[in-house]
Amino acid sequence: MLRSVRRYEFSCTTPLLKSTSRPAYLEFLPRFSSSNATALDVRPRLMQELKEAMKSKDTIKSTTIRSVLSEVYAADKAASSGTAPPAAIVGILRKAATRRTDAAAEFAKAARRDLAEKERLEAAILHAFLPPLLPQADIDRVLADVLTSPVISEAVSKGPAQKALGQVFKAFYARVDKSSVDPDLVRARAQALLS
C-alpha cells in the first residue's frame, strides 16, 4: 500500500540563527555579560582570562581556569536560581587555591619539587582572581557590634561564653559575606573577644 506523502514547504522570513559574534555551536551556553555582573562576580574575568590564555597557548593557566570553571558550572547546576551567586564563586576559588597550596606543601615534603612548583604556580594564578580578605580590624569591629546586640549578650550572660559562639557566628555571617573573610581568623577573634 502506497501512501501519499505531502511535501511541506517552509517559508521563513527570519534567519534561523541570530547574527551574533558567537559561533552557532556556543549558542546553548549561558552568556555572562558585565551588565549583569556585580563587583564581586569574577566569572566574566575568568572567562576573559581563559580566552587570553588559550590565545597565547598558556596551557597551565588555561587548564587551571578550566578546572575552576567546571566547579563553577557544577555549582550553577546545583543552584536553584540557575546560576551560583558571586560569593559562592569566590568560595570555590578560595577552596581551589587552598587545595593547590596544600598539595604543593605535600609535594615539597615528598621531595617532588617539579610538582610542588606546578601547584604553587596554579595557586598563584587563582589568587590573582580573589578579592582581598576583610582586615582583622574590620572583623573585630563587626564582632564587637555583634557581641553588644541584646540577643548575644543575653546568651553570653546565661551560660559559658563558648556556648554562645554559634549564635555569634550566625549573627556575624548575617552581616558579612563568608567568602570575604578567613573563617579561622573569625573563630580565633570571636573566641578571644568572648573570653
Salt bridges, closest charged atoms under 4 A:
GLU27 OE2 - ARG31 NH2 3.94
GLU49 OE1 - LYS61 NZ 2.61
GLU71 OE2 - ARG99 NH2 2.71
ASP76 OD2 - ARG43 NH1 2.68
GLU106 OE2 - LYS109 NZ 3.42
ASP114 OD1 - ARG112 NE 3.68
GLU117 OE1 - ARG120 NH1 3.51
GLU122 OE1 - ARG100 NE 2.88
GLU122 OE2 - LYS118 NZ 3.08
ASP140 OD1 - ARG189 NE 2.78
GLU154 OE2 - LYS158 NZ 3.40
